[in-house]
Amino acid sequence: MAISSVNYPNPVYVNGFSCKNCTEVDEAKKHIDPAHPQDGPYGIDAKTAPKTPLQQVAAANAPSAAGGAVSATGAGAAVNLLV
């Protein structure tokens, strides 16, 4: 008897990851992206740019090595608190 993976009729979301079967649900419960399981939990072993929205926000807000400060541009980027 062969063991087969049965896909769900509609994807389910676990910890923000879209899952198609119970194997992917188990990975997502451990914070492993089912689309990129080789990246490990929270994407710590990723060799490319961050993939999850949380990692993208964290990378965008991280202080740069050169300036040491977070810079932002555009409307609402700077707030004058001395008014």
Buried (B, 14 or more C-beta within 10 A) or exposed (E): EEEEEEEEEEEBEBBEBEBBBEEBBEBBEEBBBBBBBEBBEBBEEBEEEBBBEEBEEEEEEEEEEEEEEEEEEEEEEEEEEEE
